[in-house]
């Protein structure tokens, strides 16, 4: 039996649409392209759908759709943008999933993603559920099937997130090996430290705490291999990449061996120019001639169901873990040390931003719950169902949504009012997009984008209820100081860059 290999590519860009127009404004830093979506599309997403293989004279001899060969997921806003702006490439992505299902015994390469790249352990239960439900419906809209798996942003996870995934029918997730705590071979066996006993690539059952009969499967990818592909030079040459894959040691406790890696899909062509060609030649020419067979996770799980169990780490203060923060999920809520440097020594701004948005979220929910209770049978279910309108904003779709969820027939004015309520809730989640905390300063374009979502949600709350949650939010932002002294605080940045006015303080 050949060893198996699966490469997962996580394709994602921060949502860049203006919350008032839903269009992406010009971004000078992406020149000569209009914006970063367009630039990375030309460098990565399109080339991966038609990666060229050339001969010794640099003449193209074939084009390979890499999406047919590796496991992948797309962020919801990114895939929607590709569908709208570049329908030919979008069709290649969707068709690749269908073709891969034929190759892999009915298991397609595409998996879903939590809807807008929110750090799930830091979300409240209501938002966790909506993020998973919206991610599933978004996937079904594009790929026409129920997803087997879901990518968790930054692989951030805790047991509360696992419970939601299990309840929504997700079969498996991918995590970093550092997130595993304990493993055991059978229900009555002794637990062992995962640091010494975990087998990367082997599926493990993670049982629900709420229902002992339910579980989710977890694949832990090969950390060193993933880092080599993402940060070293292995993917600039196909034979070198194959040698690195073949060098992965077969674990002494594993009967079957899945070699697997996971990394940002933008590595192939954007971060590392033309490496989509390396991947194409590896899958099309080298692996078929080797003793390693390409699989995807769904196929492998079908062939070799999980027999061992795992417990994941709770993380500091029980707040979860991730692959990209050695301090659990501190990168998205505090000055944990990740992202600091000579130019940006402090990330103390993260905490007041997080606390301010948490309070704003709760205030916006109170507005929504009180107002929507007069119109919807169940405000929670209506919000979860709203994804169908986001995916198809036609009049008929909105009418069907209201027919399903409204207590009674609504007038045109009442219908518009309800849509504003739901848009407010959408932006109350978009303002938690993880990129707003990932980088080094509160003045970054990603953080400002999150503030813009907050501002739009506040504006809608003002229109809907006459209440004004903005002063409290600004108070929190006034405690979030930029590393660039000339920029002042988050409040100054919000007033200047979001509302377009200078602070009068």
RAJOCOR-V294681 format. One record per helix or strand of 3 or more residues. SS is the DSSP state (helix for helix, strand for strand). FROM is the first residue (numbers start at 1). TO is the last residue. If there is no record, write none. Layout:
ss: (SS;SS)
from: (FROM;FROM)
to: (TO;TO)
This chain:
ss: (strand;helix;helix;strand;strand;helix;strand;helix;helix;helix;helix;strand;helix;helix;strand;helix;strand;helix;strand;strand;helix;helix;helix;strand;helix;helix;strand;helix;strand;helix;helix;helix;helix;helix;helix;helix;helix;helix;helix;helix;helix)
from: (3;28;36;51;60;66;71;76;87;120;125;149;153;159;172;177;180;194;203;215;223;234;238;258;265;275;292;297;308;316;330;349;379;387;395;412;435;445;470;485;490)
to: (11;30;49;54;64;68;74;85;103;122;143;151;155;167;176;179;184;197;207;221;231;236;246;264;267;289;294;303;312;318;332;372;385;391;405;430;438;465;477;487;498)
